[in-house]
Amino acid sequence: MSEGGQQQQLLSIHYLRAIAALMVVAMHGFSYGLVPVDDAARITWLKHGVALFFVISGFVMVASTSGRAITPGDFMLRRIIRIVPLYWVVSLGWSLVADGWDAAHLAGSLVFLPTPDPATGALRSPLLEPGWTLNFEMFFYALFAMALWLRQGLRLWAISVVLIALVLLGRMGALSGLPAYYSDPLLLLFAGGMAIARFKLRLPALAVPAGFGVIVLFSNSAASPYLTVHLPALAIVMGARSLDPVLRRWRLPVLLGDASYAIYLGHLFVIQLADRFVAPFLPGQHSDN
């Protein structure tokens, strides 16, 4: 991982970061038309790199704070230093090329909050498309920071209760506005990642290809996403943890893991540039944007 002194022991998590980021990059390469695809349903599984990111985030928060005395203020300051500067730079840069935004939209994006659409009143995701996941990440960080006032053994349970309650109330239609926004079942993956770290959960390494196989084959089906995305994502992380004793520090995967956050935030710029200046000159390619 990129925090603490455990990167050597947790190469599995570091490499999964790179894989998750590249999945999202590939998904946007298809969805933005840079790479044509006959059937969009065949590539939508790539978007579930986000599910891996959420499991990894939950894992890292526990692993990086376990056995350490850290105040909520110090924790949030470190999160802000790591997350905010690059996000602000990329978001402000994106505002120069994006259309259809207003000052409230940009301001909400910069403080990791959805803003109401002036026309419909519906909550809008951030100006920078990948930023919606950071809205969820920062919400989780705030919960985790508050949980640091509790004994270490209680933190997982307290956060899990809050997230489960939000999801259940959201499914029941009992929430509206901002609380409903944070009732997305994806947030349960943070708790899953925390549990993997807290209880040192592992599965045989075969769970990694099996988990990806389930996501590829069934995530676009009518079956519950808990079965086709959430559980496989958890299984992938638990299976990867079993590989730590044999994984080596390969230069390219390490570099991709180190750069995963920058890749995740900045890849849309590269896709747009490639779509405008490269794709028109490729055989059989054309730009739809």
KAFENDA-V809422 format. One record per pair of residues at least 24 apart in sequence whose ideal C-beta (glycine too) atoms are under 6 Angstrom apart, sorted by sequence separation. I is the first residue (numbers start at 1). J is the second residue. If there is no record, write none. Layout:
i=I j=J
i=I j=J
This chain:
i=163 j=187
i=211 j=235
i=24 j=49
i=163 j=188
i=211 j=236
i=23 j=49
i=101 j=127
i=112 j=138
i=163 j=191
i=207 j=235
i=208 j=236
i=20 j=49
i=160 j=191
i=208 j=239
i=20 j=52
i=203 j=235
i=207 j=239
i=208 j=240
i=20 j=53
i=94 j=128
i=205 j=239
i=203 j=238
i=16 j=52
i=91 j=127
i=202 j=238
i=203 j=239
i=91 j=128
i=201 j=238
i=205 j=242
i=156 j=194
i=205 j=243
i=202 j=241
i=202 j=242
i=196 j=237
i=156 j=198
i=192 j=234
i=196 j=238
i=13 j=56
i=139 j=182
i=140 j=190
i=136 j=187
i=123 j=181
i=1 j=60
i=4 j=64
i=3 j=64
i=79 j=141
i=114 j=181
i=76 j=145
i=75 j=145
i=72 j=145
i=75 j=148
i=72 j=148
i=50 j=133
i=61 j=144
i=58 j=190
i=62 j=194
i=55 j=189
i=59 j=193
i=63 j=197
i=130 j=264
i=54 j=189
i=58 j=193
i=62 j=197
i=54 j=190
i=58 j=194
i=62 j=198
i=55 j=192
i=59 j=196
i=51 j=189
i=55 j=193
i=59 j=197
i=48 j=215
i=45 j=215
i=45 j=216
i=48 j=219
i=45 j=219
i=90 j=265
i=44 j=220
i=90 j=266
i=51 j=229
i=55 j=233
i=41 j=220
i=55 j=234
i=48 j=229
i=52 j=233
i=51 j=233
i=55 j=237
i=16 j=240
i=12 j=240
i=12 j=241
i=12 j=243
i=12 j=244
i=18 j=253
i=11 j=247
i=34 j=271
i=15 j=253
i=18 j=256
i=18 j=257
i=21 j=260
i=32 j=271
i=17 j=257
i=34 j=274
i=34 j=275
i=15 j=257
i=18 j=260
i=21 j=263
i=25 j=267
i=29 j=271
i=14 j=257
i=17 j=260
i=21 j=264
i=28 j=271
i=34 j=279
i=33 j=288
